Amino acid sequence: MTLTTQQQDCGGIAGSSVQISHAVHSLTRKQVPDEVWAYLKVCIADAIGIAYASGPQAFAQRALSAVKALGSAGSAAVIGLPGSFSSRDAAMLNGLLIHGLDFDDTHPDSVIHCTASALPAAMAVASEQGSTGEELLLAVLAAIEVDALVGSRAGGKFQQLGFHPTGVVGAFGAAVAASKLMGASAEVMTAAQGLVLSMTSGSMAFLDEGSWTKRLHPGWAAQSAISAAALAIAGFEAPSEAYSGRFGFYALYAQDAGLGEGPWAESLFQHWELPSVSIKPYPVCHFNHASVDAARALKQANGFSVADIASVEILLNNSQFSVVVEPIERKRRPESEYDAKFSLVYAVATALVLDRLGVDELNPPTLTQPDILSLIDRSVVRHDDRSIYPASFSGGVRITLVDGTVLEQFDAINRGAKERPLASSDVFEKFMGNTRGTLTEARAEALWQSVLALDTCSDSREFIRALSQN
């Protein structure tokens, strides 16, 4: 692909893809602040721990059966699962495992689970290339920053139009990460972005029935990104601009072609977005977290029982209702674990009844526990102007007791956000809990330390192979 003078000018319509490519191609470890580098490794460790917890789940086992049925010759590893696979299938499965429990990190402004597509794509290509640990980490960081940049411009429009941001945006970051690890030039990275534009996907239709398709989105993005990078390196011709124009990304997925115009990518790797990525304390949609925390805090501070509660008002920004509140009839009676993840009334009621909300609380018999369902029926959701969404996943509750007492807490900033980050020790405890059913405590602790030391690894293949059950 030969770029014209106009296309090479980062101020032109075609400049965004070019500008991203040049920034990613030239990115080095020296440019990255130490605190960003350290947090990157914590995010990766968190993602790996979640993947281990997903492995025994039905969705993971059925996906594994499908991949084996199709045939998947290769040497790439999948976290916590036996066998070796082609790089693209390994990327798909690892994305599924990281995102499958909806326990993975989220960039709030873009509402994207960045690590879930970035890490699988980078791991798969690093396995093929024999990349160093530092190169692997740098590629993951580049993907996360690109995803945050691309996703934030839409201001929540993707979900409103029925697209899952992680699926439709994640492919772009993964494509530049894969290209960088493959040794591609900036020009080839531009082509990879143009190619992956035709591969982005991710419908929000899973919300209607609690089906499993959302789990596939980051892995599909990673898999598509590897294909796009390989095609670009082979010289397959592609659009020179992925984001602008009448059929560019924003015109198609946000119905606003103007979002892609101008030199908006100039802040890439100047202002770092990774510190804004939130690590989840609960395995449910991030929109539910602040309200759950507020409910638990009020109960712990005031010592009331569930029988003392006359009614619950859950407070949220109404732009989030389509994901976790509507249709309210279905949200009041979730029929599956995935239904429960995206039901705000179920999450708050369960937390108030049980004072916890983990993976076990999203499955039978908890789904039909009478005191939880009764409390759900005494709950409503209302818009609250105090919310600062999408800057943070704000939320709260107003609880009226049978004696007339009204208790209220509203958290403008959710726990795990940049302004209220989880401590590294909290993430470690989460990691140990997620790996408990698969790894011994000693092996889990050693794995955590190996992630933190990954940048000292001269060949990341040894680290990646150690993640599987081989």
C-alpha distance (Angstrom), angle and dihedral (degrees) to the residues before:
residue distance angle dihedral
M1 . . .
T2 3.81 . .
L3 3.78 116.6 .
T4 3.79 120.0 -143.2
T5 3.79 121.1 -130.3
Q6 3.81 88.6 -103.6
Q7 3.80 91.9 51.8
Q8 3.78 91.9 49.3
D9 3.81 89.8 54.3
C10 3.80 104.8 93.0
G11 3.79 89.7 -152.9
G12 3.81 93.3 63.7
I13 3.77 128.9 88.0
A14 3.79 90.4 -95.7
G15 3.79 92.4 47.2
S16 3.80 100.9 96.1
S17 3.82 97.5 69.9
V18 3.80 90.7 42.9
Q19 3.77 93.2 47.1
I20 3.80 92.7 49.9
S21 3.79 90.8 48.0
H22 3.80 94.8 51.9
A23 3.81 92.2 46.1
V24 3.81 93.3 49.9
H25 3.80 94.1 42.6
S26 3.80 92.4 54.1
L27 3.83 97.1 40.2
T28 3.81 113.7 123.8
R29 3.77 134.9 177.4
K30 3.81 90.2 -107.1
Q31 3.81 90.4 66.7
V32 3.80 93.0 57.2
P33 3.82 118.8 89.2
D34 3.79 112.5 -124.4
E35 3.82 93.1 -120.1
V36 3.82 90.6 54.2
W37 3.80 90.7 48.4
A38 3.80 92.0 50.0
Y39 3.81 93.5 48.4
L40 3.81 90.6 48.8
K41 3.80 89.7 61.8
V42 3.81 91.7 48.8
C43 3.83 90.1 52.1
I44 3.80 90.3 50.1
A45 3.81 92.3 48.8
D46 3.80 89.6 49.8
A47 3.82 91.0 51.4
I48 3.80 92.7 49.0
G49 3.80 91.6 50.4
I50 3.80 91.4 52.5
A51 3.81 90.4 50.2
Y52 3.81 89.9 57.8
A53 3.81 90.4 51.7
S54 3.82 90.7 50.8
G55 3.80 95.8 51.8
P56 3.84 98.6 85.1
Q57 3.81 93.0 44.6
A58 3.81 119.6 110.3
F59 3.80 93.8 -118.6
A60 3.81 91.0 56.3
Q61 3.79 95.2 46.7
R62 3.79 92.9 48.4
A63 3.79 92.1 48.7
L64 3.80 89.0 49.7
S65 3.82 90.1 51.5
A66 3.80 90.7 50.8
V67 3.79 93.2 50.8
K68 3.80 91.6 48.2
A69 3.80 90.9 48.8
L70 3.80 90.7 54.2
G71 3.80 92.3 47.8
S72 3.77 120.9 -114.2
A73 3.77 113.5 -165.1
G74 3.77 114.1 -175.2
S75 3.78 146.4 92.4
A76 3.80 102.0 -105.2
A77 3.82 118.2 122.6
V78 3.79 129.8 -131.8
I79 3.81 118.6 -147.7
G80 3.79 112.1 -99.8
L81 3.81 95.6 -11.6
P82 3.81 129.7 104.5
G83 3.78 125.0 -114.0
S84 3.78 135.4 35.7
F85 3.78 127.8 -96.2
S86 3.75 146.1 -173.1
S87 3.80 111.9 -75.2
R88 3.80 93.5 -109.9
D89 3.80 94.2 49.3
A90 3.80 91.0 46.5
A91 3.80 89.2 52.0
M92 3.80 91.1 50.4
L93 3.81 93.8 48.5
N94 3.80 94.5 44.5
G95 3.81 90.5 50.8
L96 3.79 89.5 50.2
L97 3.80 91.9 50.3
I98 3.81 95.5 47.1
H99 3.79 93.9 47.9
G100 3.80 99.4 30.0
L101 3.80 97.6 94.7
D102 3.82 94.1 39.4
F103 3.78 86.7 -125.0
D104 3.81 95.7 118.4
D105 3.78 129.5 108.9
T106 3.80 124.8 -81.1
H107 3.79 135.2 -155.1
P108 3.82 101.6 -137.7
D109 3.82 103.0 -151.9
S110 3.80 92.2 52.6
V111 3.85 96.8 28.2
I112 3.80 88.2 -135.1
H113 3.79 128.9 145.6
C114 3.80 90.9 -138.1
T115 3.80 102.7 175.8
A116 3.81 91.9 51.4
S117 3.81 92.4 70.8
A118 3.81 100.5 23.8
L119 3.81 97.8 56.1
P120 3.85 97.8 45.3
A121 3.81 92.4 49.5
A122 3.80 92.7 47.1
M123 3.82 93.6 45.0
A124 3.79 92.5 51.1
V125 3.80 94.7 49.7
A126 3.81 93.7 40.4
S127 3.81 87.7 55.3
E128 3.79 90.3 55.3
Q129 3.79 95.6 42.6
G130 3.79 100.9 39.7
S131 3.80 89.5 -125.6
T132 3.78 121.5 -176.3
G133 3.78 120.2 -108.1
E134 3.78 90.1 -108.5
E135 3.80 91.2 53.4
L136 3.79 90.3 49.8
L137 3.80 92.1 50.3
L138 3.79 92.7 46.7
A139 3.80 91.7 52.0
V140 3.81 91.9 50.4
L141 3.80 90.6 49.3
A142 3.81 92.0 49.0
A143 3.80 90.9 51.8
I144 3.80 93.3 49.2
E145 3.79 92.7 49.2
V146 3.81 92.7 47.8
D147 3.80 92.2 48.1
A148 3.80 91.4 49.8
L149 3.80 91.3 48.9
V150 3.80 95.3 47.2
G151 3.79 95.3 40.8
S152 3.79 98.3 46.5
R153 3.79 93.8 60.4
A154 3.79 92.0 68.4
G155 3.81 94.7 60.4
G156 3.80 95.8 -145.4
K157 3.82 95.4 -46.4
F158 3.80 94.5 124.6
Q159 3.80 94.6 66.8
Q160 3.79 92.5 41.1
L161 3.80 88.4 57.3
G162 3.81 93.4 46.6
F163 3.81 100.8 -98.5
H164 3.79 123.7 126.9
P165 3.84 104.1 -131.1
T166 3.80 93.9 -147.9
G167 3.78 90.9 59.9
V168 3.77 100.7 41.8
V169 3.82 98.1 39.0
G170 3.80 101.3 31.7
A171 3.78 92.7 69.8
F172 3.81 92.1 66.3
G173 3.79 96.5 54.6
A174 3.78 91.1 43.1
A175 3.81 90.6 50.2
V176 3.80 94.2 56.6
A177 3.82 90.6 43.0
A178 3.81 91.6 52.6
S179 3.80 91.1 45.3
K180 3.80 92.3 50.6
L181 3.80 92.5 51.1
M182 3.80 90.1 47.6
G183 3.80 89.3 56.3
A184 3.80 95.2 -113.0
S185 3.77 123.1 168.8
A186 3.80 121.0 -116.9
E187 3.79 88.3 -103.6
V188 3.80 91.1 55.9
M189 3.82 90.7 48.1
T190 3.78 88.1 56.1
A191 3.80 89.5 54.1
A192 3.82 90.8 48.0
Q193 3.81 90.1 56.9
G194 3.79 90.7 49.1
L195 3.80 90.7 50.0
V196 3.78 96.7 46.7
L197 3.81 89.4 52.6
S198 3.81 86.0 76.1
M199 3.81 91.6 50.2
T200 3.81 102.4 49.3
S201 3.79 115.6 115.8
G202 3.79 144.6 149.9
S203 3.79 126.7 142.7
M204 3.80 123.1 -158.7
A205 3.83 89.2 -141.3
F206 3.81 89.4 111.9
L207 3.81 87.5 78.6
D208 3.79 92.8 69.1
E209 3.80 95.7 61.6
G210 3.79 105.8 11.1
S211 3.79 90.0 -112.3
W212 3.79 126.3 165.6
T213 3.80 103.2 -112.1
K214 3.82 95.7 102.2
R215 3.77 88.3 63.8
L216 3.80 89.6 63.5
H217 3.79 97.2 53.5
P218 3.83 103.1 86.1
G219 3.80 92.4 41.4
W220 3.78 91.1 48.7
A221 3.81 89.1 49.4
A222 3.82 90.2 51.9
Q223 3.79 92.8 46.0
S224 3.81 92.0 48.5
A225 3.79 91.2 47.5
I226 3.80 92.0 56.6
S227 3.80 90.3 51.0
A228 3.80 91.6 48.1
A229 3.81 92.6 49.5
A230 3.81 92.3 49.1
L231 3.80 92.1 48.2
A232 3.80 91.2 48.9
I233 3.80 92.1 50.4
A234 3.80 89.1 50.4
G235 3.80 89.1 56.1
F236 3.80 99.0 -106.6
E237 3.80 105.9 165.4
A238 3.79 116.1 -113.6
P239 3.81 140.4 171.9
S240 3.79 109.5 -77.4
E241 3.81 92.4 -138.6
A242 3.79 123.9 43.7
Y243 3.78 102.3 -179.6
S244 3.82 110.3 40.5
G245 3.77 133.7 56.5
R246 3.77 136.4 54.3
F247 3.82 93.5 -60.1
G248 3.80 97.9 29.3
F249 3.78 125.5 121.7
Y250 3.79 98.5 -87.7
A251 3.78 94.3 43.9
L252 3.80 90.2 53.4
Y253 3.80 103.4 36.9
A254 3.83 103.2 27.4
Q255 3.82 98.9 26.3
D256 3.79 88.7 -128.5
A257 3.80 116.0 102.5
G258 3.79 90.1 -178.9
L259 3.80 91.4 71.7
G260 3.79 89.4 71.9
E261 3.79 96.9 51.5
G262 3.77 126.6 101.7
P263 3.81 133.5 25.0
W264 3.81 93.5 -59.5
A265 3.80 94.8 145.1
E266 3.79 94.2 67.6
S267 3.82 92.8 100.4
L268 3.81 93.3 61.1
F269 3.83 110.2 129.0
Q270 3.80 89.4 -0.1
H271 3.79 95.8 82.1
W272 3.81 109.1 31.7
E273 3.81 117.8 -139.3
L274 3.82 99.3 -175.7
P275 3.83 93.2 85.3
S276 3.82 86.9 61.1
V277 3.80 92.3 57.8
S278 3.80 109.8 111.5
I279 3.80 121.5 -140.0
K280 3.80 109.9 -147.4
P281 3.80 124.6 -118.6
Y282 3.84 91.0 -170.1
P283 3.85 130.7 45.2
V284 3.81 93.8 -126.8
C285 3.80 136.6 88.0
H286 3.79 110.0 -56.7
F287 3.80 89.6 -125.6
N288 3.84 88.3 72.2
H289 3.79 100.2 50.7
A290 3.81 103.6 85.8
S291 3.80 93.0 48.1
V292 3.81 91.3 48.6
D293 3.80 91.1 50.1
A294 3.80 91.3 47.3
A295 3.81 92.0 50.7
R296 3.80 93.1 48.8
A297 3.81 91.8 46.2
L298 3.82 92.4 52.6
K299 3.79 92.6 48.4
Q300 3.80 93.6 47.8
A301 3.82 92.5 46.4
N302 3.81 96.9 45.7
G303 3.80 103.7 31.5
F304 3.80 98.0 -139.1
S305 3.80 122.8 153.5
V306 3.77 126.8 -130.0
A307 3.81 89.0 -107.0
D308 3.82 87.7 60.9
I309 3.82 92.4 60.9
A310 3.80 116.8 99.5
S311 3.81 96.5 175.9
V312 3.79 143.4 -14.4
E313 3.79 126.8 -144.4
I314 3.79 112.4 -164.5
L315 3.80 113.7 -154.6
L316 3.81 121.9 -145.7
N317 3.78 142.6 140.2
N318 3.81 108.1 -87.0
S319 3.80 91.8 -133.5
Q320 3.82 86.1 72.3
F321 3.81 95.0 52.4
S322 3.81 96.0 91.9
V323 3.80 90.2 64.2
V324 3.82 105.5 40.5
V325 3.82 106.8 12.1
E326 3.80 108.8 37.3
P327 2.95 133.1 110.2
I328 3.79 85.4 27.3
E329 3.81 94.8 -164.8
R330 3.78 91.1 61.0
K331 3.80 93.1 41.8
R332 3.81 89.8 55.4
R333 3.81 91.9 56.5
P334 3.81 109.4 32.2
E335 3.78 110.6 -168.6
S336 3.77 99.0 -163.9
E337 3.77 142.9 26.4
Y338 3.80 89.7 -99.6
D339 3.79 92.0 50.2
A340 3.79 88.0 53.6
K341 3.81 93.4 51.8
F342 3.79 89.9 60.4
S343 3.79 98.7 42.1
L344 3.79 114.0 96.8
V345 3.81 93.8 -172.1
Y346 3.80 91.9 51.4
A347 3.82 92.9 47.8
V348 3.80 94.3 50.7
A349 3.82 94.8 42.7
T350 3.80 92.5 48.5
A351 3.79 92.0 48.8
L352 3.82 91.0 50.0
V353 3.80 93.6 48.4
L354 3.82 99.2 41.0
D355 3.83 102.1 20.5
R356 3.79 89.3 -133.0
L357 3.79 139.0 73.8
G358 3.79 116.1 -164.0
V359 3.78 137.6 137.2
D360 3.82 92.4 -75.5
E361 3.81 92.3 55.8
L362 3.81 91.2 61.5
N363 3.79 95.3 63.7
P364 3.80 138.8 63.2
P365 2.96 133.1 -41.3
T366 3.82 90.0 29.6
L367 3.82 91.8 54.2
T368 3.79 90.2 67.5
Q369 3.80 100.2 32.2
P370 3.84 105.0 142.1
D371 3.83 98.7 -138.2
I372 3.83 90.6 50.7
L373 3.80 92.5 49.6
S374 3.80 91.1 46.7
L375 3.81 90.9 53.1
I376 3.81 90.9 47.5
D377 3.81 88.2 56.4
R378 3.82 88.8 55.0
S379 3.81 91.5 51.7
V380 3.81 133.1 90.4
V381 3.80 132.6 178.0
R382 3.80 121.3 -131.6
H383 3.79 134.9 -177.6
D384 3.80 115.4 -106.0
D385 3.80 121.7 -160.0
R386 3.80 90.9 -153.2
S387 3.78 90.4 74.7
I388 3.80 115.5 111.0
Y389 3.82 93.5 -165.3
P390 3.02 127.9 179.9
A391 3.81 90.4 28.5
S392 3.80 86.1 59.0
F393 3.80 136.5 -1.8
S394 3.81 95.8 -106.4
G395 3.79 122.9 -173.8
G396 3.77 146.3 144.4
V397 3.79 148.4 167.0
R398 3.79 138.8 -120.4
I399 3.80 111.0 -155.3
T400 3.80 122.0 -166.2
L401 3.80 114.5 -161.6
V402 3.80 124.0 -149.2
D403 3.83 90.0 -107.1
G404 3.82 89.8 59.2
T405 3.80 97.1 -102.6
V406 3.81 112.6 144.4
L407 3.81 118.6 -152.3
E408 3.77 122.5 -174.1
Q409 3.79 138.7 179.2
F410 3.79 127.5 171.4
D411 3.80 122.3 -175.1
A412 3.78 111.7 -160.3
I413 3.79 89.5 -172.3
N414 3.80 119.8 44.9
R415 3.78 121.8 -133.5
G416 3.78 108.9 -97.1
A417 3.80 94.0 36.5
K418 3.80 122.0 123.0
E419 3.80 91.4 -95.7
R420 3.85 92.2 46.2
P421 3.81 103.8 29.7
L422 3.76 123.7 179.3
A423 3.78 110.4 -110.7
S424 3.79 116.2 -111.3
S425 3.81 86.9 -113.9
D426 3.82 89.6 57.2
V427 3.80 91.0 51.6
F428 3.81 89.5 47.8
E429 3.81 90.6 53.9
K430 3.80 89.7 48.9
F431 3.80 89.3 49.7
M432 3.79 92.4 50.3
G433 3.78 91.0 49.0
N434 3.79 92.6 49.8
T435 3.80 93.7 49.6
R436 3.81 96.2 41.8
G437 3.79 95.6 96.6
T438 3.81 93.9 49.4
L439 3.81 110.6 28.5
T440 3.75 133.3 44.5
E441 3.77 114.3 -111.7
A442 3.80 91.3 -110.0
R443 3.79 93.5 51.0
A444 3.80 92.0 46.3
E445 3.80 91.9 51.8
A446 3.81 90.3 48.1
L447 3.80 90.7 49.8
W448 3.80 91.7 51.3
Q449 3.81 89.5 52.8
S450 3.81 92.0 46.9
V451 3.81 90.3 56.1
L452 3.79 90.9 51.0
A453 3.82 88.9 50.9
L454 3.81 95.9 41.9
D455 3.80 93.6 113.2
T456 3.81 89.3 65.1
C457 3.82 92.5 57.0
S458 3.82 113.7 108.1
D459 3.82 93.3 -161.3
S460 3.80 117.6 27.6
R461 3.81 92.2 -162.9
E462 3.80 91.4 83.5
F463 3.80 90.6 53.6
I464 3.82 93.2 46.1
R465 3.82 94.1 47.6
A466 3.80 89.6 51.8
L467 3.81 89.9 61.2
S468 3.80 93.4 66.6
Q469 3.81 129.2 74.1
N470 3.82 92.7 -113.7
